């Protein structure tokens, strides 16, 4: 049994930071998140336009 193998497996774990704290992956950069964010922005633009029309009509 070689303990160096066990050490090497744990020392290169990309899901933890240097303090050993679990690090969440950055989902903000994923295409799905960007698409969802764009869809939400478009929905807000539509709501704003609707409110502006109502204000302009005096409602």
ABEGO torsion letter per residue (X at the ends): XBAAAAAAAAAABAABBAAGBBBBBBAAABAAAAAAAAAAAAAAAAAAAAAAAAAAAGX
